[in-house]
Amino acid sequence: MTIERRSFADKSTLAKELAEAVADRIRAAIAERGAAAIAVSGGSTPGKFFQALGKTKDIDWSKVVVTLVDERWVDETSDRSNAALVNEKMLQGPAATARFFPLYSGGDAPTDTAIAKTNALMAELPQPFAAVILGMGNDGHTASFFPGGDTLAAALTEAGPTLAIRAPGAGEPRVTFTLPRLLETDGLYLHIEGESKAEVLETALGDGPAEDMPIRAVLRSGAPVTVYWCP
């Protein structure tokens, strides 16, 4: 495992420092390749980080594409939509000129046709990612790699870029980037907050199958991971 841990006193400090690290990756990718793509996580944790990154002025946001590592299969008008959170919290101010590539491509379910449409859009992303920012649930899931997921094995091993997944703990059907595709990145970050998440991480770093705690597949991938944590 190649893991660097960074701990911060509070959520605001973590958000600022993570935003600066990701901004550095974006600027470097633009300088090297002329464009940058980042994949971010939804949920309740990253709001402050989104706001801090979106306020960064010294980025040519017109050359940036933002997407999600995973998404619930819901329209952006749903309060369960990760896309809505990104648009509300990040793609404002300086970052308003960035492009956003949604994973949800319409309809009531992530059918093969719908996923094909999503994958066609994802094929247009600048590659590799400049940065991928993952979260982690108390069950050890990350992205939509849920324990018991019906396509979990494929999600952890196939090139993707995305696939549909359903799991007991996931609520709605979901669409997720596969792990191999997410590992194609200049910088891989795990953003977690709270003592309970620290305990989950310690458990994940121990022995046990990745199927039980899918975050282990990331931690054991050999890719350098920087963990950003605060109480």
C-alpha positions as CSV (number, residue, x, y, z in Angstrom):
1,M,0.0,0.0,0.0
2,T,1.2,3.5,-0.9
3,I,-0.8,5.7,1.4
4,E,-0.1,9.2,2.7
5,R,-2.2,10.4,5.5
6,R,-2.9,14.1,6.2
7,S,-4.9,15.2,9.2
8,F,-6.5,18.6,9.8
9,A,-8.0,20.4,12.8
10,D,-11.3,21.1,11.2
11,K,-13.5,20.7,8.0
12,S,-12.7,24.2,6.7
13,T,-9.0,23.7,6.9
14,L,-9.3,20.3,5.2
15,A,-11.4,21.7,2.5
16,K,-9.0,24.5,1.8
17,E,-5.9,22.2,1.7
18,L,-7.6,19.6,-0.5
19,A,-8.9,22.3,-2.9
20,E,-5.3,23.6,-3.2
21,A,-3.9,20.2,-3.9
22,V,-6.6,19.5,-6.6
23,A,-6.1,22.9,-8.1
24,D,-2.4,22.2,-8.4
25,R,-3.2,19.0,-10.3
26,I,-5.7,20.8,-12.6
27,R,-3.1,23.6,-13.4
28,A,-0.4,21.0,-14.1
29,A,-2.7,18.9,-16.4
30,I,-3.7,22.0,-18.4
31,A,-0.1,23.0,-18.7
32,E,0.9,19.6,-19.9
33,R,-2.1,18.4,-21.9
34,G,-4.2,21.6,-22.6
35,A,-7.2,20.3,-20.6
36,A,-8.0,18.7,-17.3
37,A,-10.7,16.4,-16.0
38,I,-11.6,15.7,-12.3
39,A,-13.9,13.1,-10.9
40,V,-15.5,14.0,-7.5
41,S,-17.7,12.2,-5.0
42,G,-21.1,13.3,-3.8
43,G,-22.8,12.9,-0.4
44,S,-22.7,15.2,2.6
45,T,-18.9,15.3,3.1
46,P,-17.5,17.3,0.2
47,G,-19.6,20.5,0.2
48,K,-17.0,22.7,1.8
49,F,-14.3,21.3,-0.5
50,F,-16.5,22.0,-3.6
51,Q,-17.0,25.6,-2.5
52,A,-13.3,26.1,-1.9
53,L,-12.3,24.6,-5.2
54,G,-14.9,26.5,-7.1
55,K,-13.6,29.8,-5.8
56,T,-10.1,29.2,-7.1
57,K,-9.4,32.0,-9.5
58,D,-6.1,31.1,-11.0
59,I,-7.4,28.2,-13.0
60,D,-8.6,28.4,-16.7
61,W,-11.9,26.7,-15.8
62,S,-12.9,26.8,-19.5
63,K,-10.4,24.0,-20.0
64,V,-11.7,21.9,-17.1
65,V,-14.3,19.0,-17.2
66,V,-15.9,17.9,-14.0
67,T,-17.6,14.6,-13.5
68,L,-18.6,12.3,-10.7
69,V,-17.0,9.0,-9.6
70,D,-20.6,7.7,-9.3
71,E,-24.2,8.8,-9.3
72,R,-27.6,7.7,-8.1
73,W,-29.8,7.0,-11.1
74,V,-32.0,10.0,-10.5
75,D,-32.6,13.2,-12.4
76,E,-30.8,16.4,-11.4
77,T,-34.0,17.8,-10.0
78,S,-33.9,15.1,-7.2
79,D,-32.5,16.1,-3.9
80,R,-30.6,12.7,-4.1
81,S,-28.7,13.9,-7.1
82,N,-24.9,14.3,-6.7
83,A,-24.9,16.3,-9.9
84,A,-27.2,18.9,-8.3
85,L,-24.7,19.2,-5.4
86,V,-21.8,19.8,-7.7
87,N,-23.6,22.4,-9.7
88,E,-24.8,24.2,-6.5
89,K,-21.6,24.1,-4.5
90,M,-18.7,24.0,-7.0
91,L,-19.7,25.2,-10.5
92,Q,-20.3,28.8,-9.4
93,G,-18.2,32.0,-9.6
94,P,-14.8,31.3,-11.3
95,A,-15.7,27.6,-11.9
96,A,-19.0,28.4,-13.7
97,T,-17.2,28.1,-17.1
98,A,-16.1,24.5,-16.5
99,R,-18.0,21.8,-18.3
100,F,-19.9,19.2,-16.3
101,F,-20.3,15.6,-17.7
102,P,-23.2,13.9,-15.9
103,L,-23.3,10.1,-15.4
104,Y,-27.1,10.0,-15.4
105,S,-28.3,9.8,-19.0
106,G,-32.1,9.7,-18.5
107,G,-34.8,7.2,-17.9
108,D,-36.0,5.3,-14.9
109,A,-33.3,2.7,-14.8
110,P,-29.6,2.3,-15.9
111,T,-30.3,0.0,-18.9
112,D,-27.6,-1.1,-21.3
113,T,-28.7,1.6,-23.7
114,A,-28.5,4.3,-21.0
115,I,-25.1,3.2,-19.8
116,A,-23.8,3.1,-23.4
117,K,-24.9,6.7,-23.7
118,T,-23.1,7.6,-20.5
119,N,-20.0,5.8,-21.7
120,A,-20.0,7.6,-25.0
121,L,-19.9,10.9,-23.2
122,M,-17.2,9.7,-20.8
123,A,-15.0,8.8,-23.8
124,E,-14.7,12.5,-24.5
125,L,-13.1,13.2,-21.1
126,P,-9.5,14.4,-21.1
127,Q,-7.3,11.5,-20.1
128,P,-5.9,10.7,-17.6
129,F,-7.9,12.4,-14.8
130,A,-6.0,15.3,-13.2
131,A,-7.5,14.2,-9.9
132,V,-10.0,11.7,-8.5
133,I,-11.5,12.4,-5.1
134,L,-13.1,9.5,-3.4
135,G,-15.3,9.3,-0.3
136,M,-16.0,6.3,2.0
137,G,-19.1,5.0,3.7
138,N,-19.3,3.4,7.1
139,D,-19.7,0.0,5.3
140,G,-16.4,0.5,3.5
141,H,-17.9,1.3,0.2
142,T,-16.4,3.9,-2.1
143,A,-17.8,5.3,-5.4
144,S,-20.7,2.9,-5.8
145,F,-18.6,-0.2,-5.0
146,F,-21.0,-1.5,-2.4
147,P,-20.7,-4.8,-0.5
148,G,-23.2,-7.2,-2.1
149,G,-23.3,-5.2,-5.3
150,D,-24.6,-7.2,-8.3
151,T,-21.8,-6.0,-10.5
152,L,-19.2,-5.4,-7.8
153,A,-16.6,-7.8,-9.3
154,A,-16.8,-6.2,-12.7
155,A,-16.7,-2.7,-11.2
156,L,-13.4,-3.5,-9.4
157,T,-11.7,-5.2,-12.4
158,E,-13.2,-4.1,-15.8
159,A,-11.9,-1.2,-17.9
160,G,-15.3,0.4,-18.0
161,P,-15.5,3.4,-18.1
162,T,-18.8,3.1,-16.2
163,L,-21.4,0.4,-15.4
164,A,-24.7,0.0,-13.5
165,I,-24.7,-1.4,-10.0
166,R,-27.4,-2.3,-7.6
167,A,-26.8,-3.2,-3.9
168,P,-28.8,-3.6,-0.7
169,G,-27.1,-0.6,0.9
170,A,-27.2,1.7,-2.2
171,G,-30.8,2.8,-2.2
172,E,-31.5,3.6,-5.9
173,P,-29.8,1.8,-8.8
174,R,-26.5,3.6,-9.5
175,V,-23.9,4.2,-12.2
176,T,-20.2,4.1,-11.2
177,F,-16.9,4.5,-12.9
178,T,-14.9,1.3,-12.6
179,L,-11.9,1.1,-10.4
180,P,-9.4,0.6,-13.2
181,R,-10.7,3.8,-14.9
182,L,-10.5,5.8,-11.7
183,L,-6.9,4.7,-11.1
184,E,-6.0,6.5,-14.4
185,T,-5.3,9.7,-12.6
186,D,-2.5,12.0,-11.7
187,G,-3.7,12.3,-8.1
188,L,-5.9,10.0,-6.1
189,Y,-7.4,11.3,-2.9
190,L,-9.6,9.9,-0.1
191,H,-11.6,12.5,1.7
192,I,-13.1,11.3,5.1
193,E,-14.3,13.1,8.2
194,G,-15.1,12.0,11.7
195,E,-13.7,9.4,14.2
196,S,-16.0,6.7,12.9
197,K,-14.6,7.0,9.4
198,A,-11.0,6.8,10.8
199,E,-12.0,3.6,12.5
200,V,-13.5,2.2,9.3
201,L,-10.2,3.1,7.5
202,E,-8.2,1.3,10.1
203,T,-10.3,-1.8,9.7
204,A,-10.0,-1.6,5.9
205,L,-6.2,-1.4,6.2
206,G,-6.3,-4.8,7.9
207,D,-6.8,-8.3,6.5
208,G,-10.0,-9.3,4.9
209,P,-11.6,-9.6,1.5
210,A,-12.2,-6.6,-0.7
211,E,-15.7,-7.7,-1.4
212,D,-16.6,-7.1,2.3
213,M,-15.0,-3.6,2.3
214,P,-14.5,-2.5,-1.3
215,I,-12.4,0.5,-0.3
216,R,-9.7,-2.2,0.2
217,A,-9.5,-2.6,-3.5
218,V,-8.4,1.0,-3.8
219,L,-6.0,0.8,-0.9
220,R,-4.5,-2.4,-2.3
221,S,-4.3,-1.3,-5.9
222,G,-0.7,0.0,-5.6
223,A,-1.7,3.4,-6.7
224,P,-0.6,6.2,-4.4
225,V,-3.5,7.4,-2.2
226,T,-3.5,10.6,-0.1
227,V,-6.0,10.5,2.7
228,Y,-7.4,13.8,3.9
229,W,-9.1,13.5,7.3
230,C,-10.4,15.7,10.1
231,P,-12.4,15.0,13.2
